[in-house]
Amino acid sequence: MNKITVKLEDIKAQTQKALVNHGASERVAESVAEAVKVAEAENNKVCGLYYLESYCNQLKSNRVDGSVMSEVKKPSNSSVYVDAKNGFAQPAFAAGFEMAVRTARENGICLFTIAHSHTCTSMGFFTSQIAKKGLLGIGATVAPACVSPPGGNKPLLGTNPISMSVPSKNNDVAFQFDQSTSAIAIGKIRMAASNGESIPEGWAVDKEGKPTTDPNKALEGSLLSSGGYKGFGFGLMAELLASALTGSLSSVNAPPLKTTEGAPHDL
């Protein structure tokens, strides 16, 4: 297999150009392109260029608003709320970030909420920025239902990623974890299906609830939680934090993320 090497700044520049060409403003495109660049730098293939075609198609179909200005509110002394208005999560986060940092420093803690946004892809992209301000960043989000409870075969939760970034003494990231609460990100299963590869047992079950190593049967069925019922508990926690407390859609009501047409993600 032939491999090519592309500079990270070229990835960002070409991503930004593609987003603008499909309807995003320069401000929004730069913010999303930075997230794509960081994902590629960290070898996070599912959250990098893998998503670019979907972003562009959904800009064109108006599933995501590429120029909307997010609305930032301060509901209490220790919280900051950003309504993304069905735009991208990255510029919505940027709109409220400095206020959230000031709030955390003034009060010792801040509940920083992004609501009604397009999928955020990598949670670590956001929590790492918090750590670089010398603060502990803990984040969670929801995704369309694809994870069944232990012993079940009906998807109730999304992959519902969680992330924590811990600051170092010099305001960098000392360590970080960023993971789905499912056994694996669903993008890895889609990649296996596209490449004609099998998946390890323990990642998913078919529509009858039986273990499968066939990625296509997994996509027809459901994913398993990371760590069984314990992982399902973390996924439920993420659901409550990122859906119930924000007014965004729950996993069972969230539409498919990568289809060109359809309702906004509203996550």
Protein Blocks (a to p, Z undefined) as FASTA:
>chain_A
ZZddddfklmmmmmmmmmmmnopafklmmmmmmmmmmmmmnopaklmmmmmmmmmmmmmn
omacckbccddddfbfkbccddekhpafklmmmmmmmmmmmmmmmnopacdddehiacek
jaklmmmmmmmnopacddddddddfbdcehiabdfbdfkpaddddddfkopafbdcdddf
bfbdfklmmmmmmnopacdehjaccfkopacfbfklmmmmccddehijmlmmmmmmmmmm
mmmmnopacfklpccfkbmbdcdfkZZ
